[in-house]
Structures are given as C-alpha cells and as structure tokens.
C-alpha cells in the first residue's frame, strides 16, 4: 500500500520552486524510508532545471530542482542540487525549466509516461526544424556522441528504490503524481496550445509565442 495519502496533498508551489522542491523531497524520503534499503546502495536522483523564472530564485537560491540521495542505504533529499549527490551514479537530468514544467503537472501512469515522451519528442523535432539547427538547448554530448539531457555518471535505478517511488503509480500515486499534485500553474503556459498531457505544441503557437517559449528555454534566435 502506498505510504503517501494523495487525498491529503494540495498544491504548494510552481514546478521548480523552493516550496515544491522541499515538498517533493519530503515525500520521497517518506516513501524510501518505508522500505528496507540495502546498505550497499549508493545512488542519487537529481533534476536541475535551467533558465528558471527569476521569481523562483529568491533567497540566494542557486538551482531550481531537487535531489534524492541514497548513500550506504541511508536516504536524504532536499531542494537544490548538491555536489555529493551529483557525484554518485544515478538518474541526473538537466533541462530548461520551460521545456518540462507544464507537462510535469499532468497525472499519469506508464502509458501516460510513454505518450508524454512521444509528445516531447515531437516538440523537440519542431524546435529543431524551426531553428534549423540540432541540439538547440546545447545539451551535453554523451559517450555515444549524441546530445543528452542525462548527465554522467549514469547509474541504473536500484530495484528497491524504483519499486518504492513507483508504488501505486497506475492508480494515481507514486512520486511523479505526488509531485504533479503539489504543483501550481505557471503563467507562461496559460495561453499556449498543449497536448492532453500538457506538453506545449510548438507548431500551433503564434510566432510571438514561439519566440517567447524559446526565450524561456534559454534559446536566443
């Protein structure tokens, strides 16, 4: 049975905000401490959202995003990105805030995740075609010579961690849906055309919307 009661959750802040990051971190600690993790696990999860709106960066905040770290089986998590977590093999993502913020508020299970990935692939292809250049976000080049939002060192999800954070995800629970439920709307997306999973539809934007969206992603035209 999932350890987080979804009916007790309510939005706390925008995607990538300090309040939202702290709430996501607290939920992840509760989920992972509810299971017995082997002391051999040394793994981390970091999501670093670049080019965030300035309104989210008050109080000396240096990163929009949060981390989860399991070191020698001990769980910790917090808003922000710390070097100790980034140094561990794991799931390390770095992407423009505007590129993923809106759709991160959609609730879904495995099928929804697959559809979101397809919608995002179309969004990226549309941006590449519009700009006439590959890798518009200047993502790092991985060992295969391809632009990737995944940062090294990459390490597979430990089975015990994966099961804990995905518990109940097909019924509306799980870490993604918890994070989505904690998220409030951001004004940048109010009038944008989006898919059923809230992914922006670039080819249906007006020219002004395209320029604004790309600017929010840190892309200069």
VENRA-V684056 format. One record per residue. N is the residue number from 1. D_FIRST is the distance of its C-alpha to the first C-alpha in Angstrom with 1 decimal. Layout:
n=N d_first=D_FIRST
n=N d_first=D_FIRST
This chain:
n=1 d_first=0.0
n=2 d_first=3.8
n=3 d_first=6.4
n=4 d_first=9.0
n=5 d_first=10.0
n=6 d_first=12.1
n=7 d_first=14.4
n=8 d_first=15.6
n=9 d_first=16.8
n=10 d_first=20.4
n=11 d_first=22.8
n=12 d_first=24.4
n=13 d_first=26.9
n=14 d_first=28.2
n=15 d_first=26.8
n=16 d_first=28.2
n=17 d_first=29.1
n=18 d_first=28.7
n=19 d_first=26.5
n=20 d_first=24.1
n=21 d_first=24.2
n=22 d_first=23.5
n=23 d_first=20.5
n=24 d_first=19.0
n=25 d_first=19.9
n=26 d_first=18.3
n=27 d_first=14.9
n=28 d_first=15.2
n=29 d_first=16.2
n=30 d_first=13.3
n=31 d_first=10.8
n=32 d_first=13.2
n=33 d_first=14.1
n=34 d_first=10.6
n=35 d_first=11.5
n=36 d_first=14.9
n=37 d_first=17.1
n=38 d_first=20.5
n=39 d_first=23.5
n=40 d_first=25.1
n=41 d_first=23.2
n=42 d_first=25.5
n=43 d_first=24.3
n=44 d_first=24.2
n=45 d_first=23.3
n=46 d_first=25.9
n=47 d_first=26.6
n=48 d_first=30.2
n=49 d_first=31.4
n=50 d_first=35.2
n=51 d_first=37.7
n=52 d_first=35.5
n=53 d_first=37.2
n=54 d_first=39.2
n=55 d_first=37.5
n=56 d_first=34.3
n=57 d_first=36.3
n=58 d_first=37.7
n=59 d_first=37.9
n=60 d_first=38.9
n=61 d_first=35.7
n=62 d_first=36.5
n=63 d_first=33.5
n=64 d_first=31.2
n=65 d_first=27.9
n=66 d_first=25.4
n=67 d_first=24.3
n=68 d_first=21.6
n=69 d_first=23.1
n=70 d_first=22.0
n=71 d_first=25.2
n=72 d_first=25.5
n=73 d_first=21.8
n=74 d_first=21.9
n=75 d_first=20.1
n=76 d_first=22.1
n=77 d_first=22.1
n=78 d_first=24.5
n=79 d_first=26.4
n=80 d_first=29.3
n=81 d_first=30.1
n=82 d_first=31.4
n=83 d_first=33.6
n=84 d_first=31.6
n=85 d_first=28.6
n=86 d_first=30.9
n=87 d_first=32.6
n=88 d_first=29.6
n=89 d_first=28.8
n=90 d_first=25.9
n=91 d_first=25.1
n=92 d_first=27.9
n=93 d_first=28.7
n=94 d_first=31.8
n=95 d_first=32.6
n=96 d_first=34.5
n=97 d_first=32.5
n=98 d_first=34.0
n=99 d_first=33.1
n=100 d_first=29.3
n=101 d_first=28.8
n=102 d_first=28.8
n=103 d_first=26.5
n=104 d_first=23.9
n=105 d_first=23.3
n=106 d_first=22.4
n=107 d_first=18.9
n=108 d_first=18.2
n=109 d_first=16.4
n=110 d_first=18.3
n=111 d_first=21.2
n=112 d_first=21.6
n=113 d_first=21.8
n=114 d_first=24.5
n=115 d_first=26.4
n=116 d_first=26.3
n=117 d_first=27.8
n=118 d_first=30.5
n=119 d_first=31.3
n=120 d_first=31.6
n=121 d_first=33.8
n=122 d_first=36.0
n=123 d_first=36.2
n=124 d_first=37.3
n=125 d_first=39.8
n=126 d_first=41.2
n=127 d_first=41.7
n=128 d_first=43.3
n=129 d_first=45.7
n=130 d_first=46.6
n=131 d_first=47.4
n=132 d_first=49.0
n=133 d_first=47.4
n=134 d_first=44.5
n=135 d_first=41.9
n=136 d_first=42.5
n=137 d_first=40.1
n=138 d_first=41.8
n=139 d_first=38.6
n=140 d_first=39.1
n=141 d_first=40.4
n=142 d_first=38.3
n=143 d_first=39.6
n=144 d_first=40.0
n=145 d_first=42.3
n=146 d_first=39.9
n=147 d_first=38.8
n=148 d_first=35.2
n=149 d_first=32.8
n=150 d_first=31.1
n=151 d_first=32.7
n=152 d_first=33.6
n=153 d_first=32.4
n=154 d_first=29.8
n=155 d_first=27.2
n=156 d_first=24.4
n=157 d_first=20.8
n=158 d_first=19.7
n=159 d_first=17.2
n=160 d_first=14.9
n=161 d_first=15.2
n=162 d_first=14.9
n=163 d_first=11.6
n=164 d_first=10.2
n=165 d_first=11.9
n=166 d_first=11.2
n=167 d_first=7.5
n=168 d_first=7.4
n=169 d_first=11.1
n=170 d_first=12.5
n=171 d_first=11.0
n=172 d_first=12.4
n=173 d_first=10.1
n=174 d_first=10.8
n=175 d_first=13.8
n=176 d_first=16.5
n=177 d_first=15.4
n=178 d_first=14.8
n=179 d_first=18.3
n=180 d_first=19.7
n=181 d_first=18.7
n=182 d_first=20.3
n=183 d_first=23.5
n=184 d_first=26.6
n=185 d_first=29.3
n=186 d_first=32.2
n=187 d_first=35.7
n=188 d_first=36.7
n=189 d_first=34.8
n=190 d_first=35.8
n=191 d_first=38.6
n=192 d_first=37.6
n=193 d_first=37.1
n=194 d_first=33.6
n=195 d_first=31.6
n=196 d_first=28.8
n=197 d_first=26.4
n=198 d_first=28.7
n=199 d_first=30.5
n=200 d_first=34.2
n=201 d_first=36.7
n=202 d_first=39.6
n=203 d_first=42.2
n=204 d_first=41.9
n=205 d_first=42.4
n=206 d_first=45.9
n=207 d_first=47.9
n=208 d_first=47.3
n=209 d_first=43.6
n=210 d_first=43.7
n=211 d_first=45.7
n=212 d_first=43.5
n=213 d_first=40.2
n=214 d_first=41.8
n=215 d_first=43.1
n=216 d_first=39.6
n=217 d_first=38.5
n=218 d_first=41.4
n=219 d_first=43.6
n=220 d_first=47.3
n=221 d_first=49.3
